[in-house]
Amino acid sequence: MSSLHIQLQLQRPRFKLSVDLDLPAAGITVLFGASGSGKTTLLRAVAGLERAQGRVALGETLWQDSAQHFFRPTWQRALGYVFQEASLFPHLSVQENLRFGVVRTRRAGAEPALAAAIELLGIGPLLARTTDALSGGERQRVAIARALATQPELLLLDEPLASLDWARRQEILPWLERVHRALRMPVLYVTHAADELTRLADHVVLLGDGQCQAQGHLTDILRTPALAQALGDEAGVVVAATVAQRDANYHLARYTFDGGEVWGRDAGLALGSPLRLRLLARDVSLSTQAEDASSIQNRLAGVISAVEDDTHPSQVRVHVRCGQSVLLARLTRRAHDQLGLHPGLRVWCQVKSVALMV
């Protein structure tokens, strides 16, 4: 399976969707953008729930091609769809909800797939409960397990955390990360939340006014002006890191990545464990000298590779290459001018805070 090809147009009175995408056939592609940008419309069109014009193909399997007057209805597309609100049957138990989807698909290997989904989402203890006895996070875990149990070739998640409060979001995110690590199928994930984007995405499509404004691998697209503008105060980078040392006395851990190392809170991971680090541009300051006497103890040497305008005319975003990694720093234009910053200048990045995504 080479790619997920989506070439669609849909005209509405005050909105037009027009995209032409070739997306990876594995991992999570996040459709990101503000409300009204066309994320859910695109997802529904891929599922066949919206009758758009164009072509959709998953590898060699054609789902629709308007030029050939071919349209495969939703029930014939090998996909799983999870909505913002978990669409569970209130009169059925969790176990009965899960089996409902499996029975309808009538696919070989249904029972092992259901057992694997239950294990993956950790919902075994919930099977005997009624759905009205579940928390919001539990309901979504059941909904995702039900979708996976049908053995889809594509999983569609439409803002599955949007209706949850902060505590329930934190409850389910680790389970979504577990799904991310386990699945080999492609996933289209709709969100406008920066933390979901940076924790889950492999590939990102930035949508605006129904069109693709930028797309690419997460680590690359986070540095583009388009996504930095869309993220605003949440602009920054994500780096793949490894736990190198744990300091039990201070409850800290040292995380290394291709470009340096930083200390952050100890998440209890074993030495050698991989994780993502999120470094926000607002938490990175720059110095032209290697200063030691500072409360900011994470300092990385690098070279400025680019300077660009930020969302407000008083600020700039500075790109600093540290080894093979690039960090973003948000500075006032005054600080930029007073320090004489320019591409090619050697600087030290002082990282005030590190967010762990484990």
C-alpha positions in Angstrom: 0.0 0.0 0.0 1.8 3.1 -1.2 -0.4 6.0 -0.1 -3.8 7.4 0.7 -4.7 9.6 -2.3 -7.4 12.3 -1.7 -8.3 14.7 -4.5 -11.7 16.2 -3.7 -13.8 19.3 -4.3 -17.0 20.2 -2.6 -18.9 23.5 -3.2 -21.2 25.0 -0.6 -22.8 28.5 -0.6 -20.1 30.1 1.5 -17.4 27.4 1.5 -15.4 25.4 -1.0 -13.3 22.4 -0.2 -10.5 21.8 -2.7 -7.6 19.5 -1.8 -5.2 17.2 -3.6 -3.2 15.1 -1.1 -1.0 12.0 -1.2 -0.7 10.9 2.5 1.4 8.2 4.1 -0.2 4.8 4.3 0.9 4.3 7.9 1.0 6.4 11.0 -1.2 9.3 12.1 -1.9 12.2 9.7 -3.4 15.1 11.7 -5.8 17.4 9.9 -5.1 20.7 11.7 -6.7 24.1 11.5 -9.1 26.6 13.0 -12.9 25.9 13.2 -14.5 26.2 9.8 -11.2 25.3 7.9 -12.8 22.2 6.5 -11.3 19.4 8.6 -14.5 17.5 9.4 -15.9 18.1 5.9 -12.8 16.5 4.4 -13.0 13.6 6.8 -16.7 13.0 6.0 -15.9 13.2 2.3 -13.2 10.6 2.6 -15.7 8.4 4.4 -18.3 8.9 1.7 -20.7 10.7 4.1 -20.4 13.9 2.1 -20.8 13.5 -1.7 -17.8 15.4 -3.0 -16.4 15.3 -6.5 -13.0 13.8 -7.2 -10.9 10.7 -6.4 -10.2 8.8 -3.2 -7.9 5.7 -3.3 -6.3 3.7 -0.5 -3.3 2.1 -2.1 -4.6 0.1 -5.0 -8.2 0.2 -3.7 -10.4 2.8 -5.4 -13.1 4.3 -3.2 -14.4 6.9 -5.7 -13.6 8.5 -9.0 -15.9 11.1 -10.4 -14.3 10.9 -13.8 -15.4 7.2 -14.0 -18.7 7.9 -12.3 -17.7 5.5 -9.6 -18.6 5.9 -6.0 -18.3 3.3 -3.3 -20.8 3.9 -0.4 -19.6 4.3 3.1 -20.6 0.8 4.2 -18.4 -0.7 1.5 -15.3 1.3 2.5 -13.0 -0.5 4.8 -12.8 2.2 7.4 -13.5 2.9 11.1 -15.0 6.2 12.1 -15.0 7.7 15.6 -17.0 10.9 16.1 -16.6 13.7 18.7 -19.4 12.2 20.8 -19.0 8.4 21.3 -22.0 7.0 19.4 -22.6 4.0 21.7 -26.0 2.3 22.1 -27.3 3.2 25.6 -29.4 0.1 25.9 -26.4 -2.2 25.4 -23.5 -3.0 27.7 -19.9 -2.3 26.6 -19.5 -5.9 25.6 -22.7 -5.8 23.5 -21.7 -2.5 21.9 -18.3 -4.0 20.8 -19.9 -7.2 19.5 -22.5 -5.2 17.5 -19.9 -3.8 15.2 -18.1 -7.1 14.8 -21.2 -9.0 13.9 -22.2 -6.5 11.2 -18.8 -6.7 9.5 -18.8 -10.6 9.3 -15.1 -10.6 8.6 -12.8 -13.6 9.3 -10.6 -13.1 12.3 -13.2 -10.9 14.0 -12.9 -12.4 17.5 -9.1 -12.1 17.7 -9.4 -8.5 16.4 -11.9 -7.7 19.1 -9.8 -9.2 21.8 -6.7 -7.3 20.6 -8.7 -4.0 20.6 -10.0 -4.6 24.1 -6.4 -5.3 25.3 -4.9 -2.3 23.4 -7.4 0.2 24.9 -7.5 -1.4 28.4 -11.2 -1.7 28.5 -11.5 -5.3 29.8 -12.7 -4.1 33.3 -15.5 -2.1 31.6 -17.1 -4.9 29.5 -20.0 -5.6 31.9 -20.9 -1.9 32.5 -23.7 0.0 30.8 -22.5 2.9 28.7 -24.2 5.5 30.9 -21.9 4.4 33.7 -18.7 5.3 31.7 -16.7 8.6 31.9 -16.3 10.6 28.7 -12.8 9.2 28.3 -13.9 5.6 28.8 -16.7 6.1 26.3 -14.2 7.2 23.6 -11.9 4.3 24.4 -14.8 1.9 23.8 -15.8 3.7 20.6 -12.2 3.5 19.3 -12.0 -0.2 20.3 -15.3 -0.9 18.5 -13.9 0.8 15.3 -10.7 -1.2 15.5 -12.5 -4.5 16.0 -14.0 -4.2 12.6 -10.5 -4.5 11.1 -10.5 -1.3 9.1 -7.9 -0.4 6.6 -8.2 3.3 7.5 -9.2 4.8 10.9 -10.9 8.2 11.0 -11.0 10.2 14.3 -13.0 13.4 14.3 -11.8 15.5 17.3 -12.3 12.6 19.7 -11.2 14.6 22.7 -13.1 17.9 21.9 -16.1 17.1 24.3 -13.9 16.1 27.2 -12.6 18.3 30.1 -8.9 18.6 30.8 -8.8 15.7 33.3 -10.5 13.3 30.9 -8.3 14.5 28.0 -5.2 13.6 30.1 -6.8 10.2 30.9 -7.2 9.2 27.3 -4.1 10.7 25.6 -1.8 8.0 26.8 -4.2 5.4 25.4 -4.2 7.2 22.0 -0.4 7.2 22.1 -0.5 3.4 22.7 -2.8 3.0 19.7 -0.4 5.1 17.7 2.6 2.9 18.5 0.6 -0.3 17.9 -1.2 0.4 14.7 0.2 -0.1 11.2 -2.8 1.3 9.3 -3.1 4.9 8.3 -5.1 7.2 10.6 -6.7 10.6 9.8 -7.1 12.6 13.0 -8.9 15.9 13.1 -8.1 18.4 15.8 -7.4 22.1 16.5 -5.6 21.3 19.8 -1.8 21.9 19.7 -1.1 19.3 22.4 -2.9 16.5 20.4 -1.0 17.6 17.3 2.4 17.4 18.9 1.8 14.3 20.8 0.2 12.1 18.1 1.1 13.4 14.6 3.5 11.8 12.2 2.3 13.8 9.2 0.4 17.1 9.4 -2.0 18.8 6.9 -2.7 22.4 7.8 -6.1 23.4 6.4 -7.5 26.9 5.9 -10.6 28.0 4.0 -11.0 24.5 2.6 -7.5 24.3 1.2 -4.2 22.8 2.2 -2.0 25.6 3.3 1.0 23.4 4.2 1.8 19.7 4.8 4.7 17.5 5.8 6.3 15.5 8.6 5.7 16.9 12.0 9.2 17.9 12.8 9.5 19.8 9.5 6.1 21.5 9.3 6.3 22.8 12.9 9.0 25.2 11.8 7.1 26.5 8.8 5.7 30.1 9.0 2.2 28.9 8.2 1.9 26.4 11.1 3.8 28.7 13.5 1.2 31.4 12.7 -1.6 29.0 13.2 -0.2 27.8 16.5 0.4 31.4 17.8 1.6 31.2 21.4 1.9 27.4 21.1 4.5 27.6 18.3 7.6 25.5 18.9 9.3 22.2 17.9 9.2 18.6 18.8 12.3 16.4 19.0 12.7 12.7 19.4 14.7 12.1 22.6 16.0 9.3 24.8 16.2 9.0 28.6 19.9 9.1 29.4 20.0 9.6 33.1 17.7 9.9 36.1 18.4 12.0 39.2 16.3 10.6 42.1 17.5 13.4 44.4 15.9 16.2 42.3 13.3 14.1 40.6 14.7 15.0 37.2 15.9 13.2 34.2 18.4 14.0 31.4 17.1 13.6 27.9 19.4 13.5 24.9 18.6 14.2 21.3 20.4 14.9 18.1 21.5 18.4 19.0 22.1 18.3 22.7 20.6 17.4 26.0 18.1 18.9 28.4 17.0 18.2 32.0 13.3 17.9 32.7 10.9 16.3 35.2 11.4 12.6 35.7 8.5 10.8 34.1 9.6 7.4 35.6 10.7 6.0 32.2 13.6 3.5 32.1 17.0 4.5 30.8 17.0 4.2 27.0 13.3 4.8 26.7 12.3 6.9 23.7 9.9 9.9 24.0 9.1 13.2 22.4 10.1 16.6 23.8 8.1 19.7 23.0 10.1 22.9 23.2 7.9 26.0 22.9 9.4 29.1 21.2 8.2 31.3 24.0 10.3 29.2 26.5 13.6 29.6 24.5 15.7 32.7 25.0 19.0 33.4 23.2 22.4 34.6 24.4 25.5 35.5 22.4 27.7 34.3 25.4 27.9 31.0 27.2 26.7 32.2 30.6 26.8 29.8 33.6 25.3 31.8 36.4 21.6 31.5 35.6 18.5 29.7 36.9 18.0 28.4 33.3 20.2 25.4 33.3 19.3 24.0 29.9 21.7 25.7 27.4 22.3 24.4 23.9 24.9 25.8 21.5 23.8 26.5 18.0 23.9 28.7 14.9 21.1 30.9 13.7 19.7 29.6 10.4 16.8 32.0 9.8 14.9 35.0 11.3 11.3 35.7 10.4 8.4 37.9 11.4 6.1 36.6 14.2 2.4 37.0 14.6 2.9 40.5 16.2 5.1 43.2 14.6 7.0 43.6 17.9 8.3 40.0 17.8 10.4 37.8 15.6 11.0 34.0 15.4 14.6 32.9 15.3 15.5 29.4 14.0 18.6 28.0 15.6 20.3 24.8 14.3 21.7 22.6 17.1 23.3 19.6 15.5 20.6 18.0 13.3 17.8 19.6 15.3 16.3 23.1 14.8 14.9 25.1 17.8 12.6 28.1 17.6 13.0 31.1 19.8 10.4 33.9 20.1 12.1 37.3 20.9 11.1 41.0 20.8 12.4 42.8 17.7 14.2 45.1 20.1 16.1 42.3 21.7 17.0 40.9 18.2 18.4 44.3 17.1 20.3 44.9 20.4 22.0 41.5 20.3 22.8 41.9 16.6 21.3 38.6 15.7 21.6 37.3 12.1 21.9 34.0 10.2 25.2 32.4 10.7 25.8 33.8 14.2 26.7 31.3 17.0 24.3 31.6 20.0 23.3 29.7 23.0 19.6 28.6 23.4 18.4 28.9 27.0 15.5 26.5 27.4 13.3 27.5 30.3 10.8 24.6 30.2 10.6 21.2 28.6 7.2 19.4 27.9 7.4 15.6 27.9 5.2 13.6 25.6 5.5 10.0 26.7 
